[in-house]
Each structure stands twice: as structure tokens, then as C-alpha cells.
Amino acid sequence: MNTKKVLKIVITVCIIIIAIDQLSKFLITQFVPSTVGNEYFGIEITENTGMAFGFNSGNTKNIFLSLVVIFIIISFIRNQREQLEPKVLVAIAMALGGGISNIIDRIFRGGVLDFIKILFIPNFNIADLCICIGWILIVVFLIIYTKKEDVLKTEK
């Protein structure tokens, strides 16, 4: 796939995810009380200064670590752009867009605003959801690709 098409897909998906995530956080902080719902489902505004699930909370190096991961993902896209299918690019861009949106929070809020509460899962936000879905899709596509390669090898 040519570089312009790759950039268009990745940038478009990233911008959409960042816009939806940042808008949702703005709307939640402006118009919703800090807790809505019950102990199982609802909105509960929390700030996460750590990484995923609050790991490494309060460490100022979290922004640096996040930037390193994002740089690695961008390098991967740049180096593999000819081999990547659009659906894989969308999955990667979902993880990338979510990560960038959470970095925006870390820089401007001092931590990531989480507000979705579901059962016993730690609170999360739309960016977190996109990151998780993106990585799950990447793994699924990798499994499918690996199985296709195995079938091709056995046919030879």
C-alpha cells in the first residue's frame, strides 16, 4: 500500500478516536455528576496517574514510556506499510489514537480521566477501550495470518 493511503487511514482513525475520547471527557466533566449508576454499571470519574489499571501510579516517567511505545508503533507502520492490510492499519491506528489521547490527558490534566465503570473492571475511558480493541484485533489478525501461512506451507 502506498505511503499516502497508509497515512490517510492512520491519521483519520487517530483523529476520530482522539476527538471522540476528548469530547466524551469534556462532556462528562461538565455535565455529569462524579458518580452515576450503581456499584455494577455507571459513571464514576477517577484520575489515573499510572499506566494500565493504575500500574506504576504517580511515576512521572509514564509519559516517556507511553511516547516510546507510540514511537515504536509509528516506526512499525512506516517500515511495514507495504505489507499491512487496511484492516490491520485500522486496528493499529485504534491503539495509537487511544494512546495519543491518553498522553494528551497526562500532559494537560496530570493524569488520565477514567469514567466508565463496569462490574469489577477498573474504571476506563473510550481511549482505553480503543487501545484494547485495537490490540485484540491485531492479535486476531496475526493468528489468522499465521494460520494462512501454515496452510500455504503444507500445500507446497
C-alpha positions in Angstrom: 0.0 0.0 0.0 1.4 3.4 -0.8 2.5 5.8 1.8 -0.2 8.4 1.2 -3.0 5.8 1.7 -1.4 4.5 4.8 -1.0 8.0 6.3 -4.6 8.8 5.4 -6.0 5.7 7.1 -3.9 6.1 10.3 -4.3 9.8 10.7 -8.1 9.7 10.0 -8.7 6.9 12.6 -6.4 8.6 15.2 -8.1 11.9 14.8 -11.6 10.4 15.1 -10.6 8.4 18.3 -8.9 11.4 19.9 -11.8 13.7 19.1 -14.4 11.3 20.5 -12.4 10.5 23.6 -11.6 14.1 24.4 -15.1 15.2 23.7 -16.5 12.5 26.0 -14.2 13.5 28.8 -15.1 17.2 28.4 -18.9 16.4 28.4 -18.5 14.0 31.4 -16.6 16.6 33.5 -19.0 19.4 32.5 -22.4 17.8 32.6 -22.4 14.6 34.7 -22.1 14.3 38.5 -18.9 12.4 39.6 -20.9 9.3 40.2 -24.0 8.0 38.3 -25.4 4.5 38.4 -24.8 1.6 40.8 -21.9 -0.5 42.0 -22.0 -2.6 38.8 -22.5 -0.2 36.0 -22.3 3.6 35.7 -20.1 6.6 35.5 -17.5 7.1 38.2 -15.0 9.8 37.5 -11.5 8.9 38.5 -8.0 10.1 37.6 -5.4 7.5 36.7 -1.8 8.8 37.1 -0.4 5.3 36.4 -0.3 3.1 33.3 -3.0 0.5 32.5 -5.1 -0.3 35.6 -3.2 2.2 37.7 0.1 0.3 37.5 3.1 2.5 38.2 0.8 5.2 39.6 2.3 8.6 40.1 5.5 7.9 38.2 6.4 10.9 36.0 8.2 8.6 33.6 4.8 7.2 32.4 4.6 9.9 29.7 8.0 9.0 28.5 7.2 5.3 28.4 4.0 6.0 26.5 5.8 8.1 24.0 8.4 5.3 23.5 5.5 2.8 22.7 3.9 5.2 20.3 7.2 5.8 18.6 7.7 2.1 18.2 4.2 1.7 16.7 4.8 4.6 14.3 8.1 3.1 13.2 6.5 -0.3 12.7 3.8 1.3 10.5 6.5 3.2 8.5 8.6 0.1 8.0 5.8 -2.3 7.2 3.4 -0.1 5.2 3.8 -2.1 2.0 2.7 -5.4 3.8 -0.1 -4.0 6.0 -3.7 -4.5 5.0 -6.2 -1.7 5.7 -8.0 -3.7 8.5 -4.7 -4.2 10.3 -3.9 -0.5 9.8 -7.2 0.5 11.4 -6.5 -1.8 14.4 -3.0 -0.3 14.8 -4.4 3.2 14.5 -7.1 2.5 17.1 -4.4 1.6 19.6 -2.3 4.5 18.5 -5.2 7.1 18.7 -6.2 5.9 22.1 -2.6 6.1 23.3 -2.2 9.6 22.0 -5.4 10.8 23.6 -4.3 9.4 26.9 -1.0 11.2 26.6 -2.9 14.4 25.9 -4.6 13.8 29.3 -1.4 13.2 31.1 0.1 16.4 29.7 -2.8 18.7 30.2 -4.6 17.1 33.2 -1.7 15.5 35.0 -3.4 12.1 34.7 -5.9 10.2 32.5 -9.6 10.8 33.2 -11.4 7.5 33.5 -15.2 7.4 33.9 -16.7 4.2 32.6 -17.5 1.7 35.4 -18.4 -1.9 34.6 -18.5 -4.6 37.3 -15.1 -5.3 38.9 -13.1 -3.9 36.0 -11.0 -0.8 36.9 -12.6 2.4 35.5 -11.7 3.2 31.9 -12.4 5.6 29.1 -13.0 5.5 25.4 -9.3 5.7 24.5 -8.6 2.7 26.8 -11.4 0.8 25.0 -9.9 1.6 21.6 -6.5 0.6 22.7 -7.8 -2.8 24.0 -10.0 -3.4 20.9 -7.1 -2.4 18.6 -4.6 -4.8 20.3 -7.2 -7.6 20.3 -7.8 -7.1 16.6 -4.1 -7.1 15.9 -3.7 -10.5 17.7 -6.7 -11.9 15.9 -5.3 -10.8 12.5 -1.9 -12.2 13.5 -3.5 -15.6 14.3 -5.4 -15.6 11.0 -2.3 -14.6 9.1 -0.3 -17.3 10.8 -2.9 -20.0 10.0 -3.0 -18.9 6.4 0.8 -19.2 6.2 0.7 -22.6 7.7 -1.9 -23.7 5.2 0.3 -22.4 2.3 3.3 -24.2 3.6 1.5 -27.6 3.9 0.1 -27.2 0.3 3.6 -26.8 -1.1 
